[in-house]
Amino acid sequence: MASSRSHIIAALDVGSAKVACVVARPGEDGYRVLGAGTRRAHGLRKGVVTDMDAAEAAIRAAVDTAEKMAGIAIDEVFVVLSGGHPASHMVGVEVAAPDRPIGDHDVQRLLKQAGARSEPGERSVLHAIPVGFSLDGAGGIHDPRGMEGRRLGVDVHIVTAATSAQRNLDICIGRAHLTPVDLVAGAYAAGLGALTWDERDLGAVAVDIGAGVTKIGIFRDGHLIHVDSVPIGGAHVTNDIARILATSIDAAERLKTTRGGVFVGPHDDDETIPVPAIGDGWTESASSRMPLSLLIGVIRPRVEEILETVRERIESSGHAAMAGRKIVLTGGGSLLSGIDRLAHDILDKPVRIGRPQNVTGLPEAMLSPAYCALAGSLAFADRRLEARAQLAGGPTAQRRSGGLIRIGRWLRENF
């Protein structure tokens, strides 16, 4: 794969509700979209493939639309992984420094030692991100090359996900005649796509409310320092509406997206909305009208549950103090009216709704919080390609090999 700034990047977001593909060209001011396509997801649940044939068909349809719009055939994609229960832990390693200025080889040796470990259980490394070096116990060093000391150390943020989720997604994409170059955790991609550089540097949390999973990414000093997920999302809200109001899933989704919210207005008890009945052939109209306040009363408890669980996960992460004072909501679930105010009340932090940043040419329908992760995957891909160009001729390794983190991948991703 070419890796110049003029190279064309293709990215794919495979979620529980939608599959979206974008083809873009990096530029000095961000990414110019050449083609984009989105399709309703089938064969996926909580971001994990459950039906190979259905998921493959959805991927093919989204990619085909993007290719036709761009006038380009693609064969490689960077892929957003929404499922797989991503988890974080930190690894610290220290080695003896050489009696000379530290060079590339010394950093490689350190990272190799940090990466020579396997993950417990059926999990594989998704990201290995050096968040800071130290020299003779003094931390806060971003790049130790050219410095001198006696002991060289590094702290590394390891993000893992279920091996089966990663492999099955790879297989499904391969069946669509595409090569998955690399996977990026949904929370990481959402943060790259929606947070400003200052927010990532000073500390902020990206909360991506998807259909089946809510992803959490904590950023500080420009790095992703923690990821987590909550197995509840917008689809659970839709199911609640369908069950309690006795309507179809499709009708419940329309009610949620067109009239849904989390705060009852002064006239919502008086305003009524039509609720279609399930099925046809009734002897008389089975559709009914219900107060708008009833719909909001169904939606709010589930949204409160999501946000309260997010708060608990942030507090238990060990990084609550580093998370800064800002929450950025992304994902389709963040489109609910008033959810930013409710999130502010529950999380006790300033909240804003994120939109795709540094991307031009997206179709208007995709200029939405639901596509922040897709936009962020372009930034992730561009970083990888630039790093690989700088390290041309250096160590190489497989993208993922069981639980081992290969040194070539460390260097390609981070230098």
Long-range contacts (C-beta under 8 A, 24 or more apart in sequence): 1-76, 1-181, 1-385, 2-385, 3-385, 3-386, 3-388, 3-389, 3-392, 4-389, 5-386, 7-385, 8-34, 8-70, 8-72, 8-74, 9-78, 9-378, 9-381, 9-382, 9-385, 10-63, 10-66, 10-74, 10-76, 10-77, 10-78, 11-77, 11-78, 11-79, 11-80, 11-374, 11-377, 11-378, 11-381, 12-59, 12-62, 12-63, 12-77, 12-78, 12-79, 12-80, 12-173, 12-178, 12-377, 13-79, 13-80, 13-82, 13-189, 13-371, 13-373, 13-374, 13-377, 14-41, 14-44, 14-47, 14-55, 14-59, 14-79, 14-80, 14-81, 14-82, 14-169, 14-172, 14-173, 15-41, 15-44, 15-47, 15-80, 15-82, 15-186, 15-210, 15-211, 15-212, 16-41, 16-44, 16-45, 16-46, 16-47, 16-82, 16-83, 16-210, 16-211, 16-212, 16-213, 16-233, 16-235, 17-41, 17-210, 17-211, 17-212, 17-234, 17-235, 17-332, 18-211, 18-332, 18-370, 19-44, 19-55, 19-58, 19-59, 19-61, 19-62, 20-62, 20-366, 20-371, 20-374, 21-59, 21-62, 21-63, 21-65, 21-66, 21-77, 22-66, 22-362, 22-374, 22-375, 22-378, 23-66, 23-67, 23-69, 23-70, 23-72, 23-74, 24-359, 24-361, 24-378, 26-378, 26-382, 29-358, 29-360, 30-357, 30-358, 30-359, 30-360, 31-358, 31-359, 31-360, 31-375, 31-378, 31-379, 31-382, 32-360, 32-361, 33-359, 33-360, 33-361, 33-362, 34-69, 34-70, 34-71, 34-72, 34-361, 35-65, 35-66, 35-67, 35-68, 35-69, 35-70, 35-71, 35-72, 36-65, 36-66, 36-69, 36-362, 36-363, 36-366, 37-61, 37-62, 37-63, 37-64, 37-65, 37-66, 37-67, 37-68, 37-69, 38-62, 38-65, 38-365, 38-366, 39-65, 41-211, 44-212, 45-212, 46-82, 46-83, 46-212, 46-213, 46-231, 47-81, 47-82, 47-83, 47-84, 47-165, 47-186, 47-210, 47-212, 47-213, 48-83, 48-84, 48-165, 48-168, 48-169, 49-165, 49-168, 49-169, 49-171, 49-172, 52-168, 52-171, 52-172, 52-175, 55-172, 56-172, 56-175, 56-176, 59-172, 59-173, 59-176, 59-178, 60-176, 63-176, 63-178, 74-178, 75-177, 75-178, 75-179, 76-178, 76-179, 76-180, 76-181, 77-173, 77-178, 77-179, 77-180, 77-181, 78-180, 78-181, 78-182, 78-183, 78-184, 78-377, 78-378, 78-380, 78-381, 78-384, 79-169, 79-173, 79-180, 79-181, 79-182, 79-183, 79-184, 79-377, 80-183, 80-184, 80-185, 80-186, 80-189, 80-373, 80-374, 80-376, 80-377, 81-126, 81-161, 81-165, 81-166, 81-169, 81-183, 81-184, 81-185, 81-186, 82-186, 82-210, 82-212, 82-213, 82-215, 82-373, 83-161, 83-162, 83-165, 83-212, 83-213, 84-126, 84-161, 84-162, 84-164, 84-165, 84-166, 85-161, 85-162, 85-165, 85-229, 85-231, 86-126, 86-159, 86-160, 86-161, 86-185, 86-186, 86-187, 86-215, 86-227, 86-228, 86-229, 87-123, 87-159, 87-160, 87-161, 87-227, 87-228, 88-157, 88-158, 88-159, 88-160, 88-225, 88-226, 88-227, 88-228, 88-317, 89-158, 89-160, 90-131, 90-155, 90-156, 90-157, 90-158, 91-117, 91-155, 91-156, 91-158, 92-153, 92-154, 92-155, 92-156, 93-153, 93-154, 93-156, 94-134, 94-151, 94-152, 94-153, 94-154, 95-151, 95-152, 95-153, 96-150, 96-151, 96-152, 97-135, 97-148, 97-149, 97-150, 97-151, 97-152, 100-148, 101-145, 101-146, 101-147, 101-148, 102-144, 102-145, 102-146, 102-147, 102-148, 102-149, 102-152, 103-145, 104-145, 106-144, 106-145, 106-152, 107-144, 107-145, 107-415, 108-395, 108-407, 108-411, 110-152, 110-153, 110-154, 111-154, 111-156, 111-407, 111-410, 111-411, 112-407, 112-410, 114-154, 114-156, 114-405, 114-410, 115-156, 115-404, 115-405, 115-406, 115-407, 115-410, 116-404, 116-405, 117-403, 117-404, 117-405, 118-402, 118-403, 118-404, 119-158, 119-160, 119-403, 122-162, 122-163, 122-164, 123-160, 123-161, 123-162, 123-163, 123-403, 124-160, 124-161, 124-162, 124-163, 124-166, 124-400, 124-402, 124-403, 125-158, 125-159, 125-160, 125-400, 125-403, 125-404, 125-405, 126-159, 126-160, 126-161, 126-166, 126-183, 126-184, 126-185, 126-400, 127-157, 127-158, 127-159, 127-184, 127-185, 127-188, 127-224, 127-413, 128-156, 128-157, 128-158, 128-159, 128-405, 128-409, 128-410, 128-413, 128-414, 129-156, 129-157, 129-158, 129-159, 129-223, 129-224, 129-413, 129-414, 130-154, 130-155, 130-156, 130-157, 130-410, 130-414, 131-155, 131-156, 131-157, 131-221, 131-223, 131-225, 132-221, 157-223, 157-224, 157-225, 157-226, 158-405, 159-185, 159-188, 159-224, 159-227, 161-185, 163-402, 166-400, 181-381, 181-384, 181-399, 182-380, 182-381, 182-384, 182-399, 184-376, 184-377, 184-380, 185-215, 185-217, 185-227, 186-210, 186-213, 186-215, 186-229, 186-373, 187-215, 187-216, 187-217, 187-224, 187-227, 187-228, 187-229, 188-217, 188-224, 188-227, 188-376, 188-380, 189-372, 189-373, 189-374, 189-376, 189-377, 189-380, 190-215, 190-217, 190-330, 190-331, 190-354, 190-372, 190-373, 190-376, 191-217, 191-219, 191-224, 191-328, 191-376, 192-375, 192-376, 192-377, 192-379, 192-380, 193-330, 193-354, 193-356, 193-357, 193-359, 193-371, 193-372, 193-373, 193-374, 193-375, 193-376, 193-377, 193-378, 193-379, 194-328, 194-330, 194-354, 194-355, 194-356, 194-357, 194-369, 194-372, 194-375, 194-376, 195-219, 195-328, 195-354, 195-357, 196-357, 197-222, 199-324, 199-326, 199-328, 202-324, 203-322, 203-323, 203-324, 203-325, 203-326, 204-323, 204-324, 204-326, 204-327, 204-328, 205-314, 205-323, 205-324, 205-326, 205-327, 205-328, 205-349, 206-328, 206-330, 206-354, 206-372, 207-310, 207-327, 207-328, 207-329, 207-330, 207-331, 207-334, 207-343, 208-330, 208-331, 208-372, 208-373, 209-233, 209-234, 209-306, 209-329, 209-330, 209-331, 209-332, 209-333, 209-334, 210-234, 210-331, 210-332, 210-333, 211-235, 211-332, 211-333, 214-306, 214-309, 214-310, 214-331, 214-333, 215-331, 216-310, 216-313, 216-314, 218-314, 218-317, 218-319, 218-322, 218-323, 220-319, 220-322, 220-323, 220-324, 225-319, 225-322, 226-317, 226-318, 226-319, 228-313, 228-317, 230-306, 230-309, 230-310, 230-313, 232-302, 232-305, 232-306, 232-309, 233-306, 233-331, 233-333, 234-331, 234-332, 234-333, 236-302, 237-299, 237-302, 237-303, 237-333, 237-336, 240-298, 240-299, 240-301, 240-302, 241-295, 241-298, 241-299, 244-298, 245-275, 245-290, 245-294, 245-295, 245-298, 246-275, 246-277, 246-278, 247-275, 247-276, 247-277, 247-278, 248-276, 248-278, 251-275, 251-276, 255-295, 256-299, 256-336, 257-335, 259-292, 259-295, 260-295, 260-296, 260-299, 260-336, 260-337, 261-296, 261-299, 261-336, 261-337, 261-338, 262-296, 262-299, 262-300, 262-303, 262-336, 262-337, 262-338, 262-339, 262-341, 262-342, 263-296, 263-300, 263-337, 263-338, 263-341, 263-342, 264-293, 264-296, 264-297, 265-292, 268-292, 268-293, 268-296, 269-293, 299-336, 300-342, 303-333, 303-336, 303-339, 303-342, 304-342, 304-346, 306-333, 307-342, 307-343, 307-346, 307-347, 308-346, 310-347, 311-346, 311-347, 314-347, 325-349, 325-350, 326-350, 326-351, 326-352, 327-351, 327-352, 328-352, 328-353, 328-354, 329-353, 329-354, 329-369, 330-354, 330-369, 330-370, 330-372, 330-373, 331-369, 331-370, 331-372, 331-373, 332-368, 332-369, 332-370, 334-369, 335-368, 335-369, 335-370, 383-413, 384-412, 384-413, 387-411, 387-412, 387-413, 387-414, 387-415, 388-412, 390-415, 391-415
